[in-house]
Each structure stands twice: as C-alpha cells, then as structure tokens.
Amino acid sequence: LQGNLPLMDCAITVGGDGTILRTAQAIVPYAVPIIGINLGKVGYLTEIEPGAAIEKISLILDGGGWTDERAMLEATLFDEQNSEIRSFSVLNDIVIARGEIARIINITAAINGEVLTTYKSDGVICATATGSTGYSMAAGGPILHPQSPDYVLSPIVAHMSFDKILIIPPESVVQLQVSAIHKAVLSIDGHISLPVNGGWSIEVRHSDVKTCFRRIDPKGFYATLEQKLKR
C-alpha cells in the first residue's frame, strides 16, 4: 500500500469509523481523499450507506462533491531519559489510561513548558475536533466543529485534583508525564495500544498532516449532529 500511495486518487473504505481511523493512519503523510461506505453502527465519519454506494461514488469520481479536511495531532512517546520511542499521527484521540491495576494514576500536564497540574485520575484524553464526539465527549468534553484546528485536553474521572477540560489552540504543545511509580497504557485512535512505564512522557502537538474526505452530501454539521449521535 505505501508504495502505491503517491499514485492513488482516493481510498474507498467499507466498514465503520474504526476502519476510517485505520485507513487514515495507513495513508499518512499523503492527503489521499477517503470515501467511506458505512457498515458500522455509528458511521460518524462514513457518510455513504451501502444502498447508495454505487451512485454516490460515481458522482464523486466524476468530480462531484466536496473535500472535508480534518486536523490531526502528532503524538511522540519519550522514555524517562527523554529519548524518543515512537511517533504517531492521530485523527481521533490520544488516551493515557491506567493499566491492569484498578487505581488512579498521576499524570503531570504542561502546556508550552508551563506545568498546568498533576492529574490524579483514571487517565487523560487529548482529542481532535473529529475525536471530540467520541471518548472525550463521554468524559464530559465539548463538541468542536469538525473543521476546528483546536484540540481538547480532558482528564478521565479526576479525583481530588484539577478536573477542568481545556480547549487547546493549535500553536500550543501539551506534555503529559506519567508518575515514576505508576504504569499506564497509551491508546492511539482506539486501535494502537502501547504500555507506558513510569517516568515516560507523551508530547502532543498540532500536525502539519491533514486527513481528507470526499463528501457528496450537504455540508450541514449542526443539522445532522443529533441524528448521528443517537445512532
């Protein structure tokens, strides 16, 4: 797939939102437009229903429709010596959560190098505008407009610590460090999962890469929001 990406005009996915998220990961750094056919339950990102697939895809391939660009985040994992372990492009969200032991973990959050707080919680979420209708929303976070470049910083069930949810502008960088005595799990877009040792940190910033979708339906976001969230 990687070798063919520069030659691709579009990527057609058949499945649910999880399929879209995996596809977005696979095509980075190329802005190959994604056309999603919905076979999932929610279908928040996949607008085309199977019965209309042939008609709508034909319209798109003939030049119809419009391009829906979504901001992504870049997340970099560092060890306790501040050596880079791995970097990720993120369309939906980054979650640092407690591991198998059912106890709160301490995560120190800093923004642009300034310490904000140490969350005592089940974890922390950084969500894009696209991801703001997922886990972040379930944790009490706001819904951002899909084209917003901002992202959300949200604790998960904070215990006797700072529990406010912040909207982070795209020019700001968030650093999250797990306490040296704890272990955690890092989840990227719900399908990449890595163990995080105590003392390790994750740096989150706005990515220069975007995910592009080709859409055929009208651009209305607010008119369809309730309907999509009730699925």
Secondary structure in CASP SS format (residue, H / E / C, confidence):
PFRMAT SS
TARGET T0000
AUTHOR 0000-0000-0000
METHOD secondary structure of the structure
MODEL  1
L C 1.00
Q H 1.00
G H 1.00
N H 1.00
L H 1.00
P H 1.00
L H 1.00
M C 1.00
D C 1.00
C C 1.00
A E 1.00
I E 1.00
T E 1.00
V E 1.00
G E 1.00
G C 1.00
D H 1.00
G H 1.00
T H 1.00
I H 1.00
L H 1.00
R H 1.00
T H 1.00
A H 1.00
Q H 1.00
A H 1.00
I H 1.00
V C 1.00
P C 1.00
Y C 1.00
A C 1.00
V C 1.00
P C 1.00
I E 1.00
I E 1.00
G E 1.00
I E 1.00
N E 1.00
L C 1.00
G C 1.00
K C 1.00
V C 1.00
G C 1.00
Y C 1.00
L C 1.00
T C 1.00
E C 1.00
I E 1.00
E C 1.00
P H 1.00
G H 1.00
A H 1.00
A H 1.00
I H 1.00
E H 1.00
K H 1.00
I H 1.00
S H 1.00
L H 1.00
I H 1.00
L H 1.00
D C 1.00
G C 1.00
G C 1.00
G C 1.00
W E 1.00
T E 1.00
D E 1.00
E E 1.00
R E 1.00
A E 1.00
M E 1.00
L E 1.00
E E 1.00
A E 1.00
T E 1.00
L E 1.00
F E 1.00
D C 1.00
E C 1.00
Q C 1.00
N C 1.00
S C 1.00
E E 1.00
I E 1.00
R E 1.00
S E 1.00
F E 1.00
S E 1.00
V E 1.00
L C 1.00
N C 1.00
D E 1.00
I E 1.00
V E 1.00
I E 1.00
A E 1.00
R E 1.00
G C 1.00
E C 1.00
I C 1.00
A C 1.00
R C 1.00
I C 1.00
I E 1.00
N E 1.00
I E 1.00
T E 1.00
A E 1.00
A E 1.00
I E 1.00
N C 1.00
G C 1.00
E E 1.00
V E 1.00
L E 1.00
T E 1.00
T E 1.00
Y E 1.00
K E 1.00
S E 1.00
D C 1.00
G E 1.00
V E 1.00
I E 1.00
C E 1.00
A E 1.00
T C 1.00
A C 1.00
T H 1.00
G H 1.00
S H 1.00
T H 1.00
G C 1.00
Y H 1.00
S H 1.00
M H 1.00
A H 1.00
A C 1.00
G C 1.00
G C 1.00
P C 1.00
I C 1.00
L C 1.00
H C 1.00
P C 1.00
Q C 1.00
S C 1.00
P C 1.00
D C 1.00
Y E 1.00
V E 1.00
L E 1.00
S E 1.00
P E 1.00
I E 1.00
V C 1.00
A C 1.00
H C 1.00
M C 1.00
S C 1.00
F C 1.00
D C 1.00
K C 1.00
I C 1.00
L E 1.00
I E 1.00
I E 1.00
P C 1.00
P C 1.00
E C 1.00
S C 1.00
V C 1.00
V E 1.00
Q E 1.00
L E 1.00
Q E 1.00
V E 1.00
S C 1.00
A C 1.00
I C 1.00
H C 1.00
K C 1.00
A E 1.00
V E 1.00
L E 1.00
S E 1.00
I E 1.00
D C 1.00
G C 1.00
H C 1.00
I E 1.00
S E 1.00
L E 1.00
P E 1.00
V E 1.00
N C 1.00
G C 1.00
G C 1.00
W C 1.00
S E 1.00
I E 1.00
E E 1.00
V E 1.00
R E 1.00
H E 1.00
S E 1.00
D E 1.00
V E 1.00
K E 1.00
T E 1.00
C E 1.00
F E 1.00
R E 1.00
R E 1.00
I C 1.00
D C 1.00
P C 1.00
K C 1.00
G C 1.00
F C 1.00
Y H 1.00
A H 1.00
T H 1.00
L H 1.00
E H 1.00
Q H 1.00
K H 1.00
L H 1.00
K C 1.00
R C 1.00
END
